[in-house]
Amino acid sequence: MSLLEVITKASANPSPVTSLSNYPIIFNPDPILLNLKPQNEGSNDTSLVKRVDGWQIWGTDSEIIELGQKFFKKLNRKLKNPNKFDKDEFFGMLNSYLEQNRSKVGISVGVIPSDKGYTHKLIEKLGFVMGREVVGLVLEACIVLELWELLEALIVNGLVEHSCSSNLVYNLIEKRRSDLMLTVVMAIVRKEWESQALCAIETATDTGLSGKILSLAKEASVLLMEMKSLIRYLGKWLKKYERFPQAGPCPKASSTLSLKACEWVPTLVDIVKCLGLVMDEHFSSLVLHPEFHEELRSVVGVVNSLALEARISCSIANVIENLRTEVKG
């Protein structure tokens, strides 16, 4: 059977994962490759492919795999009878598993076990040691025990692979958790943005490209990297006009005092138009990308404040206009 036939057969008949892969994590290649030796060193064989001996998983990698296998078997056994498996027991198992891995790799978490977000911090720092099968089983436990905050932590930290996402979305639909479905989409969009940004940067640094293409690549990389800075910059101008509503461009100072920079100060109208253009063009990406949320919330707060002042000012202006009309009448 060819490799293509094996892949086609496996994809046509998907089966649930019941055992852990022999190689669930990414290994450190240095000790493995340095230990490989040709089977027949004195052979005159000119073949490009030669058999080697000495394949062995060394040190920390083998210990991490062993910890994962034990945790997988224990959790799999517990999930077969979920009625006798509660949240406290699950958190105890998961924390113990991640703490053992922490001692193996020597990573500091920065919080103590009694802290509220201890498990989430362990996931953030040590999630990379969890193989695909272990993550899939932990996701199943989160659905069964309805541990939505932990599930969100797994999604946000990029531990939910594409192979798990379709089944996860189906389960979230059944549980009516549309908020977490959106989080899954956000994580996918974030990966796409990161991939596109890295692609643009790599293209921009490729010396083999022609001048026109290289210039276009540099422009694309700058646009992708500076979008957040642009929104923050526009937000700063909005805050300045909120604090100092009397401020504004002063073109007379440019000619009278030779201060050319006074001509460069944007008006509030210019800022709002520019910000509106950015929002209209990139709204879906900005909303789904978590890194923009803080900036967007800040801008929304300032805009709401300015809008309230504008409504009050309009009311006062209408009163003044009515009084003027009555006086003239």
C-alpha angles and dihedrals in degrees: 000000000000124000090250091054091050091052092046092050092048093049092047093052107036114184130190116264109256100163138039122253117251089235107033098154138051109264131220098250099200101080092039097051094041090057096053115107131181114260093227110027093176095050120121092210110142095196116130091224114064129178118244137196132209102063106162137147108234138211119314096015093060091046092051091050091050092050090050092050093051093047092046094052093046095047092044090053092049094050091056087072105032094166089072094042118085136185096257092054091048094050089048091053094045095046092048091050094049093043091055090051090048090057090050097051097033099232121156114224096195096221135078125242092252092060116107097238097041097120092045090052091050089052091050095049102033105025090107091071091060112095123222093261093049091049090049091053092047089051089052090051090050090054094045094046093035094235095164098166092053090047090053090051090054091050096045092050091055097247096128107090126202091257090061100038100077094052090043093053090050091052092047090053089054090049091046092236100146091158091064091045087058089050090055090052091047091054091051091049091048091053089049091051091049091048092049092047092050090047091052092048093048091049092048091054095047105114092194094071124099119256096256095048092043091052091050091049092051090050091051093050091049092050093051094046098041101047092094092046090052093053091047090050093051089046091055091055090050090052091049092053089046092054096039108029091169091061122099145129115317108198093171090065089060094064100029099043099022090240102146092176088072088072091056097059108111119228122237088251091055092049093050092047092049093046091047090052092052091048094048094048098044105022099126094046093046093051095046095044108083095204090068097049097087093049092046093050090050092050092047090053093052093044091051090051092049091046090053091051090048092053091050091047091050091052091050091046090052091051091050091048092050091050091050090051092050092048092051091046 
